[in-house]
Amino acid sequence: MSRPLPLHRGVSGMRNLSNSNDFWDSEVKDKTEKEDLDRNRASDQSYLSLRFPFRLLCPDNSPSKYGITENGFASDPFSVGSPRSRHKLTVLFLKLSLVVIVILALTGSFWWTLSISTLSRGHIFHGYRRLQEQLVLDLWDIGELSLGASRMKEIDFCPEESENHIPCFNISENLALGYSDGSEYDRQCGQGSRQSCLVLPPVNYKIPLRWPTGRDVIWVANVKITGQEVFTSGSLTKRMMMLEEEQISFRSASLMFDGVEDYSHQIAEMIGLRNESNFIQAGVRTILDIGCGYGSFGAHLFSKQLLTMCIANYESSGSQVQLTLERGLPAMIGSFNSKQLPYPSLSFDMLHCARCGIDWDEKDGIFLIEVDRVLKPGGYFVWTSPLTNVQSFLRNKEKQKRWNFVRDFAENLCWELMSQQEETVLWKKTSKKNCYNSRKPGSGPPICSKGQDVESPYYRPLQNCIGGTHSRRWLPIEERPIWPSRSNLNKNELALYGLHSEELNEDTTDSRTAVRNYWSLLSPLIFSDHPKRPGDEDPSPPYNMLRNVLDMNARYGGLNAALLEAGKSVWVLNVVPTSGPNYLPLILDRGYVGVLHDWYVSSLAKLFKVLFYCYTLIVIVCILHYSYKT
């Protein structure tokens, strides 16, 4: 049995071994080249986003560094040589561009939203507050209406002796309660001041004459005054009228009225002006006339675009306020014997007192401090009194002593004595706050602290300190825009009152619409003897019957502005309720007149509770005079 021969390594054996080694080396080589190619592809893809747009726009025709391998792989997979590759690159480029655009748009929208929210946060807040207040009011009205007839009852007429009743002003009642030393003339609102009845007009009441005729002639039956009171009045401007049968005349043909014109001209010259027509150029627009008589001073200045508010004590007969209102001139009851006036600090351009009956030297000059509070920086105080006549000093040492006190006290208030002629003296309030700190220690009243310096006091006790110095509205009258530009406040001026221009523009637009609607509705009444269709032009005076207007919730004074813009010959008493936002400083700074008032302490609160937040025109006749004297 033969053994199998062992396998010897021969030529054939060597060939087989060589083939085996070649195959192994080939596999290793292929694997290595594939790994290198994968790494190259990953590297190419990492900078694709930066490379291919430029390759697409500027193709490179040079030979590839890779070329075509023997294994059949392309040297550059992103070559733009073929149309298919170019199409893929274009689509990819558009996708990436879209992503970038979306990111930029979202980023810009985010920052824009932040900026808008920051800038309009205040406007949105004010708009929200207005909507909230309106919602509460609407719900309250709905609740009142839902009560139906159970809450309704007839209102009786007041007895005849209540013809001159004025809520919160009753001298006999105040005296009985213990008020004295002048405080009995102040506003004292107790339970006895309320009446739930309608005040009747006088028995022989007649419709007032149309403006401007009614300014110079009024009916005697419409006011409570006697012939003796007409001729014995001590006021300078009270004497400027004549009693003619059933009428009281203030005609310009009177020699007394010519005295008012000369008197106004004298005041203008004392300021350094040519005549009273230049008051506007000197920054004077609003004047507070204390103890105005019957308004002749303000009646004369009205033709010069000056607005004069008359204030006087309550009088049961021969009322200065009643006669002034009957003439179609601004007036209200006001007394600061013990309380501050219901006006903000820095309210008026000029204060005038012509024999007004106030002893300025009494109570350590506290009345002069109140004058300083309501007077704008750079404003004027005009005082006409026999006490200022130098010739009388030689005969009466007591008068000289009183005059010296007033003169020295005014100097300590930083008032400049500009001129003194006969019985008239004119001071100018300082426009520089540092004047108060430059005074000698202990001379004159101190400056009010921030707690004492309330900008809009409401019948608060008189303060023995200088107010208004902490107000942001401290601006000399000569630096303010002259009338009528003053009524249009810019963005920076509105910021002082926390308002945006959009809010004022909205109020102005609404008021213009209201005036058009009111005028169309009232035309048949106002022009009953002169037929007029809505939309037609208004007839010229004396056919215009509407003169005195009471805005029960004036807001920013938009109704006042709209009436003047429409050319209506009216004046408006802008009432700002104490229960709402106080924009009375804004109204007065626009060159209008107004007052703070709490409707709910008067006898007309229930009657006006629905109209309280509405613009309301009221044609003021005698019966309605009493509704806002308080």
C-alpha positions as CSV (number, residue, x, y, z in Angstrom):
1,M,0.0,0.0,0.0
2,S,1.6,3.1,-1.1
3,R,1.5,6.2,1.1
4,P,0.3,9.4,-0.3
5,L,3.1,11.6,-1.2
6,P,3.5,14.8,0.7
7,L,2.7,18.1,-1.0
8,H,5.9,19.7,-2.1
9,R,6.2,23.4,-2.8
10,G,7.0,23.6,-6.4
11,V,6.5,26.1,-9.2
12,S,2.9,25.5,-9.3
13,G,2.7,25.9,-5.5
14,M,4.5,29.2,-5.7
15,R,2.1,30.5,-8.3
16,N,-0.9,29.7,-6.2
17,L,0.7,31.4,-3.2
18,S,1.5,34.5,-5.3
19,N,-2.1,34.7,-6.6
20,S,-3.4,34.5,-3.1
21,N,-1.1,37.3,-1.9
22,D,-2.1,39.5,-4.8
23,F,-5.8,39.0,-4.0
24,W,-5.3,40.0,-0.4
25,D,-3.3,43.1,-1.2
26,S,-5.9,44.1,-3.8
27,E,-8.6,43.9,-1.1
28,V,-6.6,45.9,1.4
29,K,-5.8,48.5,-1.3
30,D,-9.5,48.8,-2.3
31,K,-10.6,49.2,1.3
32,T,-8.0,51.9,1.9
33,E,-9.0,53.9,-1.2
34,K,-12.7,53.7,-0.3
35,E,-12.0,55.0,3.3
36,D,-9.9,57.9,1.8
37,L,-12.7,58.7,-0.7
38,D,-15.3,58.7,2.2
39,R,-13.2,61.1,4.1
40,N,-12.8,63.4,1.1
41,R,-16.6,63.3,0.5
42,A,-17.2,64.3,4.2
43,S,-14.7,67.1,3.9
44,D,-16.3,68.3,0.6
45,Q,-19.7,68.3,2.2
46,S,-18.5,70.3,5.2
47,Y,-17.7,73.3,3.1
48,L,-20.4,72.9,0.6
49,S,-22.5,75.8,1.9
50,L,-19.5,78.2,1.3
51,R,-18.1,76.6,-1.8
52,F,-20.9,75.7,-4.2
53,P,-22.5,79.2,-4.7
54,F,-19.2,80.5,-6.0
55,R,-18.7,77.4,-8.1
56,L,-22.2,77.9,-9.5
57,L,-21.6,81.5,-10.4
58,C,-18.0,81.1,-11.4
59,P,-17.4,77.5,-12.6
60,D,-13.9,76.2,-12.6
61,N,-13.0,74.5,-15.9
62,S,-9.5,73.3,-14.8
63,P,-8.8,69.6,-14.4
64,S,-9.9,68.0,-11.2
65,K,-7.3,67.1,-8.8
66,Y,-9.1,63.8,-8.4
67,G,-9.8,63.0,-12.0
68,I,-11.5,59.6,-12.8
69,T,-10.2,56.7,-10.8
70,E,-9.8,53.3,-12.1
71,N,-12.6,52.2,-9.8
72,G,-15.0,54.6,-11.7
73,F,-15.6,57.2,-8.9
74,A,-16.1,60.9,-9.9
75,S,-13.3,63.1,-8.6
76,D,-15.7,66.0,-7.5
77,P,-19.3,65.0,-6.8
78,F,-20.4,68.8,-6.9
79,S,-19.0,69.6,-10.2
80,V,-21.2,72.0,-12.2
81,G,-20.2,70.6,-15.4
82,S,-23.4,68.6,-15.9
83,P,-26.9,70.1,-16.1
84,R,-28.3,67.8,-13.5
85,S,-25.7,68.8,-10.9
86,R,-26.3,72.5,-11.6
87,H,-30.0,72.1,-11.1
88,K,-29.4,70.3,-7.7
89,L,-27.1,73.1,-6.6
90,T,-29.6,75.8,-7.6
91,V,-32.4,74.2,-5.6
92,L,-30.1,73.7,-2.6
93,F,-29.0,77.4,-2.8
94,L,-32.6,78.6,-3.0
95,K,-33.6,76.5,0.1
96,L,-30.7,77.8,2.1
97,S,-31.6,81.4,1.0
98,L,-35.2,80.9,2.1
99,V,-34.0,79.7,5.5
100,V,-31.8,82.7,6.0
101,I,-34.6,85.1,4.9
102,V,-37.1,83.5,7.4
103,I,-34.5,83.8,10.2
104,L,-33.9,87.4,9.5
105,A,-37.6,88.2,9.2
106,L,-38.4,86.5,12.6
107,T,-35.5,88.3,14.2
108,G,-36.6,91.7,12.9
109,S,-40.2,91.1,13.8
110,F,-39.2,90.2,17.4
111,W,-37.2,93.4,17.9
112,W,-39.9,95.5,16.2
113,T,-42.5,94.0,18.5
114,L,-40.4,94.9,21.5
115,S,-39.9,98.5,20.4
116,I,-43.6,99.0,19.7
117,S,-44.6,97.5,23.0
118,T,-42.2,99.8,24.8
119,L,-43.2,103.0,23.0
120,S,-46.9,102.5,23.1
121,R,-47.2,100.9,26.6
122,G,-48.5,104.2,28.0
123,H,-51.0,104.7,25.1
124,I,-52.3,101.2,25.5
125,F,-52.7,101.7,29.2
126,H,-54.6,104.9,28.8
127,G,-56.8,103.3,26.2
128,Y,-57.5,100.4,28.5
129,R,-58.4,102.7,31.3
130,R,-60.8,104.6,29.1
131,L,-62.5,101.4,28.0
132,Q,-62.7,100.2,31.5
133,E,-64.2,103.4,32.8
134,Q,-66.8,103.4,29.9
135,L,-67.7,99.8,30.7
136,V,-68.4,100.6,34.3
137,L,-70.5,103.6,33.4
138,D,-72.5,101.7,30.9
139,L,-73.2,98.9,33.4
140,W,-74.2,101.5,36.0
141,D,-76.6,103.1,33.5
142,I,-78.1,99.8,32.6
143,G,-78.6,99.0,36.3
144,E,-80.4,102.4,36.8
145,L,-82.7,101.8,33.8
146,S,-83.5,98.3,35.0
147,L,-85.1,99.7,38.1
148,G,-87.8,101.2,35.9
149,A,-90.5,103.3,37.3
150,S,-89.9,102.3,40.9
151,R,-87.1,104.8,41.1
152,M,-88.8,107.6,39.2
153,K,-90.9,110.3,40.9
154,E,-92.0,113.7,40.1
155,I,-89.8,116.6,41.1
156,D,-91.6,119.4,42.7
157,F,-91.0,123.1,42.2
158,C,-89.1,125.0,44.8
159,P,-91.0,127.8,46.8
160,E,-90.7,131.3,45.6
161,E,-88.3,132.3,48.4
162,S,-85.8,129.7,47.0
163,E,-85.5,131.7,43.7
164,N,-82.0,132.8,44.6
165,H,-81.0,129.6,46.5
166,I,-77.4,128.5,45.7
167,P,-76.2,125.2,47.1
168,C,-73.4,125.4,49.7
169,F,-73.8,129.2,50.1
170,N,-76.1,130.3,52.9
171,I,-74.8,133.2,55.0
172,S,-77.5,133.0,57.7
173,E,-77.0,129.2,58.1
174,N,-73.3,129.6,58.2
175,L,-73.6,132.3,60.9
176,A,-75.8,130.0,62.9
177,L,-73.2,127.3,62.7
178,G,-70.6,129.6,64.1
179,Y,-68.7,130.7,61.1
180,S,-67.4,134.3,61.3
181,D,-64.5,136.6,60.3
182,G,-65.4,136.3,56.6
183,S,-65.7,132.5,56.6
184,E,-69.5,132.8,56.5
185,Y,-69.1,133.8,52.8
186,D,-67.1,130.7,51.9
187,R,-68.5,127.6,50.5
188,Q,-69.9,125.4,53.3
189,C,-71.6,122.2,52.1
190,G,-73.9,120.7,54.7
191,Q,-77.0,118.6,54.5
192,G,-79.2,121.8,54.6
193,S,-77.7,123.0,51.3
194,R,-79.4,120.2,49.3
195,Q,-82.8,120.7,47.7
196,S,-84.7,118.1,45.7
197,C,-86.8,120.6,43.7
198,L,-86.7,122.7,40.6
199,V,-85.9,126.4,40.9
200,L,-88.4,128.5,39.1
201,P,-87.3,131.6,37.1
202,P,-88.5,135.0,38.2
203,V,-92.2,135.8,37.7
204,N,-91.6,138.4,34.9
205,Y,-88.6,136.6,33.4
206,K,-87.9,137.6,29.8
207,I,-85.6,135.8,27.2
208,P,-82.2,137.6,27.2
209,L,-81.3,139.7,24.3
210,R,-79.1,138.1,21.7
211,W,-75.3,138.5,21.8
212,P,-73.7,141.0,21.5
213,T,-76.7,143.2,22.3
214,G,-77.3,141.3,25.5
215,R,-73.8,142.2,26.7
216,D,-74.8,145.9,27.0
217,V,-78.5,145.6,27.8
218,I,-80.3,143.2,30.3
219,W,-83.8,142.9,31.6
220,V,-84.3,144.1,35.2
221,A,-86.8,141.4,35.9
222,N,-84.3,138.7,35.2
223,V,-82.0,139.7,38.1
224,K,-82.6,140.4,41.7
225,I,-81.5,144.0,42.2
226,T,-83.0,147.3,43.3
227,G,-82.5,150.8,41.9
228,Q,-80.9,151.8,45.2
229,E,-78.3,149.0,44.8
230,V,-77.6,150.2,41.2
231,F,-76.7,153.7,42.3
232,T,-75.1,153.2,45.7
233,S,-72.6,150.4,44.7
234,G,-69.0,151.2,45.7
235,S,-67.3,149.2,43.1
236,L,-65.6,151.0,40.3
237,T,-67.1,148.8,37.5
238,K,-70.4,148.4,39.3
239,R,-71.2,152.1,38.8
240,M,-70.8,151.8,35.0
241,M,-74.4,151.1,34.3
242,M,-77.7,153.0,34.0
243,L,-81.2,152.0,34.9
244,E,-83.7,152.6,32.1
245,E,-87.3,151.6,32.7
246,E,-87.3,147.8,32.4
247,Q,-83.6,147.5,31.4
248,I,-80.2,148.0,32.8
249,S,-77.8,149.5,30.2
250,F,-74.0,149.2,30.0
251,R,-73.8,150.9,26.6
252,S,-70.5,152.2,25.3
253,A,-72.1,155.7,24.8
254,S,-72.0,156.1,28.6
255,L,-69.3,158.3,30.0
256,M,-68.7,155.6,32.6
257,F,-68.0,153.0,30.0
258,D,-65.4,155.3,28.4
259,G,-63.7,155.2,31.8
260,V,-63.3,151.4,31.4
261,E,-61.5,151.9,28.1
262,D,-59.2,154.5,29.5
263,Y,-58.6,152.4,32.5
264,S,-57.6,149.4,30.4
265,H,-55.4,151.6,28.3
266,Q,-53.7,152.9,31.5
267,I,-52.9,149.3,32.6
268,A,-51.4,148.5,29.2
269,E,-49.1,151.5,29.4
270,M,-48.0,150.6,32.9
271,I,-46.8,147.2,31.5
272,G,-45.0,149.0,28.7
273,L,-47.5,148.3,25.9
274,R,-49.1,150.7,23.5
275,N,-52.6,149.8,24.4
276,E,-54.8,146.9,25.7
277,S,-54.8,145.4,22.2
278,N,-51.2,144.3,22.8
279,F,-51.9,142.3,26.0
280,I,-51.9,139.1,23.8
281,Q,-48.4,139.9,22.5
282,A,-47.2,140.2,26.2
283,G,-48.5,136.7,27.0
284,V,-51.7,137.8,28.7
285,R,-54.8,135.7,27.7
286,T,-56.7,134.8,30.9
287,I,-57.5,137.2,33.6
288,L,-59.1,136.6,37.0
289,D,-61.1,139.6,38.0
290,I,-61.7,139.6,41.8
291,G,-64.8,141.5,42.9
292,C,-65.6,142.3,39.2
293,G,-68.6,144.5,39.8
294,Y,-70.8,143.6,36.9
295,G,-68.1,142.5,34.4
296,S,-67.6,145.8,32.5
297,F,-63.8,145.3,32.6
298,G,-64.0,141.8,31.1
299,A,-66.7,142.9,28.6
300,H,-64.3,145.5,27.2
301,L,-61.3,143.2,27.0
302,F,-63.4,140.4,25.4
303,S,-63.1,142.2,22.0
304,K,-59.3,142.1,22.4
305,Q,-59.4,138.2,22.6
306,L,-58.9,138.3,26.3
307,L,-60.9,136.0,28.6
308,T,-61.8,137.4,32.0
309,M,-63.3,135.2,34.7
310,C,-65.2,137.2,37.3
311,I,-65.3,135.9,40.9
312,A,-67.2,137.6,43.7
313,N,-68.7,136.7,47.1
314,Y,-72.3,135.4,47.4
315,E,-74.9,138.1,47.5
316,S,-78.5,137.5,48.0
317,S,-79.5,140.6,46.1
318,G,-77.6,142.7,43.5
319,S,-75.3,139.7,42.8
320,Q,-72.3,140.6,40.8
321,V,-72.1,137.1,39.5
322,Q,-75.7,136.9,38.4
323,L,-75.6,140.2,36.5
324,T,-72.3,139.3,34.8
325,L,-73.7,135.9,33.7
326,E,-76.9,137.7,32.4
327,R,-74.6,139.8,30.2
328,G,-73.1,136.6,28.7
329,L,-69.7,136.9,30.5
330,P,-67.7,134.4,32.5
331,A,-68.4,134.5,36.2
332,M,-68.8,132.3,39.3
333,I,-69.0,132.7,43.0
334,G,-65.6,132.6,44.6
335,S,-64.2,133.7,47.9
336,F,-60.9,133.0,49.5
337,N,-61.5,134.5,53.0
338,S,-60.5,131.2,54.5
339,K,-60.2,128.6,51.6
340,Q,-58.2,128.3,48.5
341,L,-59.9,129.0,45.2
342,P,-60.8,125.8,43.1
343,Y,-58.1,126.6,40.5
344,P,-54.8,124.9,40.1
345,S,-51.5,126.7,40.9
346,L,-50.1,128.8,38.0
347,S,-53.5,129.3,36.3
348,F,-54.0,132.9,35.2
349,D,-51.8,135.4,33.4
350,M,-53.2,138.4,35.3
351,L,-55.2,139.1,38.5
352,H,-57.2,142.3,38.7
353,C,-58.7,143.9,41.8
354,A,-60.4,147.3,41.3
355,R,-61.9,148.4,44.7
356,C,-62.8,144.7,45.2
357,G,-63.3,145.1,48.9
358,I,-60.4,142.8,50.0
359,D,-58.0,144.0,52.7
360,W,-54.8,142.6,51.4
361,D,-52.9,143.6,54.5
362,E,-55.0,141.4,56.8
363,K,-54.2,137.9,58.2
364,D,-50.5,138.5,57.7
365,G,-50.8,138.8,53.9
366,I,-52.2,135.3,53.4
367,F,-54.6,136.6,50.7
368,L,-51.6,137.8,48.7
369,I,-50.0,134.4,49.0
370,E,-53.1,132.9,47.4
371,V,-52.9,135.5,44.6
372,D,-49.3,134.4,44.0
373,R,-50.3,130.7,43.9
374,V,-52.8,131.1,41.0
375,L,-50.7,133.6,39.1
376,K,-48.4,132.2,36.4
377,P,-44.7,133.1,36.5
378,G,-44.2,136.5,34.9
379,G,-47.9,137.3,35.4
380,Y,-49.3,140.6,36.6
381,F,-51.3,141.7,39.7
382,V,-53.2,145.0,39.2
383,W,-54.7,146.7,42.3
384,T,-56.7,149.8,42.2
385,S,-57.6,151.3,45.6
386,P,-57.7,154.6,47.5
387,L,-55.2,153.0,49.9
388,T,-52.5,153.3,47.2
389,N,-53.0,157.0,46.6
390,V,-49.8,158.7,47.8
391,Q,-51.6,162.0,48.5
392,S,-53.8,160.3,51.1
393,F,-50.7,159.2,53.1
394,L,-50.1,162.8,54.2
395,R,-53.6,162.9,55.9
396,N,-53.9,159.4,57.1
397,K,-50.9,157.6,58.8
398,E,-52.9,154.4,59.2
399,K,-53.4,154.1,55.4
400,Q,-49.6,154.7,54.9
401,K,-48.9,151.9,57.4
402,R,-51.2,149.5,55.6
403,W,-49.8,150.4,52.2
404,N,-46.2,149.9,53.4
405,F,-47.1,146.4,54.6
406,V,-48.6,145.4,51.2
407,R,-45.6,146.9,49.3
408,D,-43.0,145.2,51.5
409,F,-44.9,141.8,51.5
410,A,-45.2,141.9,47.7
411,E,-41.4,142.4,47.6
412,N,-40.9,139.4,49.8
413,L,-43.0,137.4,47.4
414,C,-40.5,138.3,44.7
415,W,-42.9,140.6,42.9
416,E,-41.5,143.5,41.0
417,L,-43.3,146.9,41.4
418,M,-43.5,148.0,37.8
419,S,-45.6,151.1,38.0
420,Q,-47.8,153.2,40.3
421,Q,-50.2,155.8,38.9
422,E,-52.8,157.5,41.0
423,E,-54.8,154.7,42.7
424,T,-53.5,151.9,40.5
425,V,-50.4,149.8,41.3
426,L,-49.0,147.0,39.0
427,W,-46.7,144.2,40.1
428,K,-45.0,141.5,38.0
429,K,-44.5,138.0,39.6
430,T,-41.0,136.6,39.3
431,S,-40.3,134.1,36.6
432,K,-37.1,132.8,38.4
433,K,-37.4,130.3,41.2
434,N,-34.0,131.1,42.6
435,C,-35.4,134.5,43.7
436,Y,-37.0,132.8,46.7
437,N,-33.7,131.4,47.9
438,S,-32.0,134.7,47.5
439,R,-34.2,136.5,50.1
440,K,-32.9,137.4,53.5
441,P,-33.5,134.7,56.1
442,G,-36.8,135.1,57.8
443,S,-38.2,137.6,55.3
444,G,-41.4,136.7,53.7
445,P,-43.4,133.4,53.7
446,P,-41.5,130.1,53.2
447,I,-41.7,127.9,50.1
448,C,-44.3,125.1,50.5
449,S,-43.0,121.6,50.8
450,K,-44.0,119.0,48.2
451,G,-46.7,117.7,50.6
452,Q,-48.2,121.1,51.0
453,D,-47.8,122.2,47.4
454,V,-50.9,120.5,46.0
455,E,-51.3,121.6,42.3
456,S,-55.1,121.4,42.3
457,P,-56.6,122.0,45.7
458,Y,-60.3,121.8,46.1
459,Y,-61.5,124.4,48.7
460,R,-58.6,123.6,51.0
461,P,-57.7,126.0,53.8
462,L,-55.4,128.8,52.8
463,Q,-51.7,128.0,53.1
464,N,-49.2,130.4,54.6
465,C,-46.5,129.3,52.2
466,I,-45.6,130.0,48.5
467,G,-47.1,127.3,46.3
468,G,-46.5,126.3,42.6
469,T,-42.7,126.1,42.8
470,H,-42.6,122.3,42.5
471,S,-44.9,122.3,39.5
472,R,-43.5,121.1,36.1
473,R,-45.7,123.8,34.5
474,W,-43.5,126.6,35.8
475,L,-43.0,128.5,32.6
476,P,-43.0,132.4,32.2
477,I,-46.0,133.7,30.3
478,E,-43.7,135.5,27.8
479,E,-42.2,132.1,26.8
480,R,-45.5,130.5,26.2
481,P,-47.0,130.5,22.6
482,I,-49.3,133.5,22.2
483,W,-53.0,133.1,21.7
484,P,-54.5,131.3,19.7
485,S,-51.4,129.1,19.2
486,R,-51.4,128.4,22.9
487,S,-54.5,126.1,22.5
488,N,-52.6,123.7,20.3
489,L,-50.1,121.9,22.5
490,N,-47.2,119.9,21.0
491,K,-46.0,116.5,22.0
492,N,-43.5,117.7,24.6
493,E,-46.1,120.0,26.2
494,L,-48.7,117.2,26.4
495,A,-46.1,115.0,28.1
496,L,-46.3,117.3,31.1
497,Y,-49.9,116.2,31.7
498,G,-49.2,112.5,30.9
499,L,-51.0,112.6,27.6
500,H,-50.2,111.5,24.0
501,S,-51.0,113.5,21.0
502,E,-53.3,110.7,19.7
503,E,-55.5,111.1,22.8
504,L,-55.9,114.9,22.3
505,N,-56.5,114.4,18.5
506,E,-59.2,111.9,19.2
507,D,-60.9,114.2,21.7
508,T,-60.7,117.1,19.2
509,T,-62.2,115.0,16.4
510,D,-65.1,113.8,18.7
511,S,-65.8,117.3,19.8
512,R,-66.0,118.7,16.3
513,T,-68.6,116.0,15.5
514,A,-70.5,116.9,18.6
515,V,-70.6,120.6,17.8
516,R,-71.9,119.9,14.3
517,N,-74.6,117.6,15.7
518,Y,-75.5,120.0,18.6
519,W,-75.7,123.0,16.3
520,S,-78.0,121.2,13.9
521,L,-80.3,120.0,16.7
522,L,-80.4,123.4,18.4
523,S,-80.8,125.5,15.3
524,P,-84.6,125.5,15.4
525,L,-84.5,126.8,18.9
526,I,-81.5,129.2,18.6
527,F,-82.8,130.8,15.4
528,S,-86.5,130.5,15.9
529,D,-87.1,133.9,14.5
530,H,-84.6,133.3,11.7
531,P,-85.4,130.0,10.0
532,K,-82.4,128.0,9.1
533,R,-81.9,124.5,7.8
534,P,-79.1,122.2,9.1
535,G,-76.0,122.7,7.1
536,D,-76.8,126.3,6.2
537,E,-74.5,129.1,7.3
538,D,-75.3,130.7,10.7
539,P,-76.8,134.1,10.5
540,S,-74.7,136.9,11.9
541,P,-75.4,138.5,15.3
542,P,-77.8,139.5,16.9
543,Y,-79.5,136.3,15.8
544,N,-77.1,134.0,17.7
545,M,-78.9,133.3,21.0
546,L,-76.4,130.8,22.4
547,R,-73.8,132.4,24.6
548,N,-73.0,130.8,27.9
549,V,-72.0,127.1,27.7
550,L,-71.4,124.7,30.6
551,D,-69.3,121.6,29.8
552,M,-70.0,119.2,32.7
553,N,-67.1,116.9,32.0
554,A,-64.6,118.9,30.0
555,R,-61.8,116.3,29.8
556,Y,-59.1,118.2,27.7
557,G,-61.3,121.2,26.7
558,G,-62.1,119.7,23.3
559,L,-65.6,121.1,23.2
560,N,-64.3,124.6,23.9
561,A,-61.7,124.3,21.2
562,A,-64.3,123.0,18.7
563,L,-66.7,125.8,19.3
564,L,-64.1,128.4,18.8
565,E,-62.8,126.7,15.8
566,A,-66.3,126.7,14.3
567,G,-66.5,130.5,14.9
568,K,-69.2,130.3,17.5
569,S,-69.4,133.5,19.7
570,V,-69.6,131.6,23.0
571,W,-67.6,131.1,26.1
572,V,-67.3,127.8,27.9
573,L,-67.1,127.0,31.6
574,N,-65.0,123.8,31.6
575,V,-66.0,121.8,34.6
576,V,-63.6,119.0,35.7
577,P,-65.3,116.6,38.1
578,T,-63.2,115.8,41.2
579,S,-64.1,112.1,40.9
580,G,-62.2,111.7,37.6
581,P,-58.8,112.5,36.1
582,N,-57.8,116.1,36.7
583,Y,-56.9,117.8,33.4
584,L,-57.9,121.3,34.6
585,P,-54.3,122.5,34.5
586,L,-54.2,121.5,30.8
587,I,-57.4,123.3,30.1
588,L,-56.2,126.6,31.7
589,D,-52.8,126.4,30.0
590,R,-54.6,126.1,26.7
591,G,-56.1,129.6,27.3
592,Y,-59.6,128.6,28.5
593,V,-61.4,128.9,31.9
594,G,-62.6,126.1,34.1
595,V,-63.1,124.9,37.6
596,L,-63.0,121.8,39.7
597,H,-66.4,120.7,41.0
598,D,-68.0,117.8,42.8
599,W,-71.5,117.3,41.3
600,Y,-72.6,114.9,43.9
601,V,-72.7,117.5,46.7
602,S,-75.1,119.8,44.8
603,S,-78.8,119.5,44.5
604,L,-78.6,118.7,40.8
605,A,-76.5,115.6,41.3
606,K,-79.4,113.2,40.5
607,L,-80.6,115.2,37.6
608,F,-77.2,115.2,35.9
609,K,-75.8,111.8,36.9
610,V,-76.4,110.3,33.4
611,L,-75.0,113.4,31.6
612,F,-72.1,113.5,34.0
613,Y,-69.7,111.9,31.6
614,C,-71.1,113.3,28.4
615,Y,-70.5,116.5,26.5
616,T,-73.5,118.7,27.2
617,L,-74.5,122.1,25.9
618,I,-76.7,124.1,28.1
619,V,-78.2,127.4,27.0
620,I,-77.8,129.4,30.2
621,V,-80.8,131.4,31.3
622,C,-81.6,132.6,34.7
623,I,-83.0,129.3,36.0
624,L,-79.7,127.5,35.0
625,H,-77.4,130.1,36.3
626,Y,-77.7,128.6,39.8
627,S,-76.7,125.1,38.6
628,Y,-73.0,126.0,38.4
629,K,-72.4,129.0,40.7
630,T,-71.0,126.5,43.2
